[in-house]
Structures are given as structure tokens and as C-alpha cells.
């Protein structure tokens, strides 16, 4: 079971052959994204030079993939994960840690929510985003990428 992050969804929409082939290999394995990624994709389309065309492509993609919600379970996972990240990466002094934020530690809030949704459904996050790799240092997050590194593409 896999949850595609924004970068993999964008690559899939663009027809990236590595991702398309991986999906064909997985056959009936559940593949989803989440409402946070949906929002990021729509935002990207609205900010693009080809808004109408991109919105149509994104809507077509979203019609064909399961979209996981942010629910109570994801909210609980989010709180636990955020605390673990601050404990692991934040200042060790209790007084300073109280003022630590995820952004100051180098994480994006949306990535934390995406991780929480994936964990709450026991999905593996599929992303090239280094935030998720760093999160694994503080929690048992499962992450992989289907986009080969440049040296693997030649």
C-alpha cells in the first residue's frame, strides 16, 4: 500500500515512464494520495502558466486515484509524530524546545500531515522529498522513491 506524495503525482501526471512502469508492476496493490497532496496539486495548477490545461490533467488524475482524508486517527498520529520530531531534532533544553517549530527544524507542515495520513493508514510514502527521509530518524516512517537517481537513468 502506497501513498504518492506531490512530486510523484506530478511526475505521474506528466507521464514519467519509471513511475508508470512501477505502477504496472504493482498490479492490484492499493495506491492512493491524500487530501493534502490534492491541495498542493491544485495550487500548483493555479500558479502555472497553463492553469486550465493543468487543472484538467490534475482532475483527471484525481478521479482515478483514492484520496485519503485527514481524520481523527491521522490527527493523533500527527501530534505524536510532531512531538517525536521536536524531541529528536529540537533543542535539548526544555525551555528552548517549547518554542521550537517544525519549520525552524527544516520540515514543511504539509509534509508532516502527509506523513501522518500515510502512517495512520499504514501506507508507504512514495516521495523524493528529503523531509520524509529525515522524519525516519525520529519515527518508524516507511518511505521510498520510484524516481531513479540521475546516475540510474543513463
HELIX and SHEET records of a PDB file:
HELIX    1   1 UNK A    6  UNK A   13  1                                   8    
HELIX    2   2 UNK A   17  UNK A   26  1                                  10    
HELIX    3   3 UNK A   35  UNK A   46  1                                  12    
HELIX    4   4 UNK A   51  UNK A   63  1                                  13    
HELIX    5   5 UNK A   72  UNK A   89  1                                  18    
HELIX    6   6 UNK A   94  UNK A   97  1                                   4    
HELIX    7   7 UNK A  109  UNK A  120  1                                  12    
HELIX    8   8 UNK A  130  UNK A  135  1                                   6    
HELIX    9   9 UNK A  150  UNK A  153  1                                   4    
SHEET    1   A 5 UNK A  66  UNK A  68  0                                        
SHEET    2   A 5 UNK A  31  UNK A  34  1                                        
SHEET    3   A 5 UNK A   2  UNK A   4  1                                        
SHEET    4   A 5 UNK A 124  UNK A 126  1                                        
SHEET    5   A 5 UNK A 143  UNK A 144  1                                        
END                                                                             
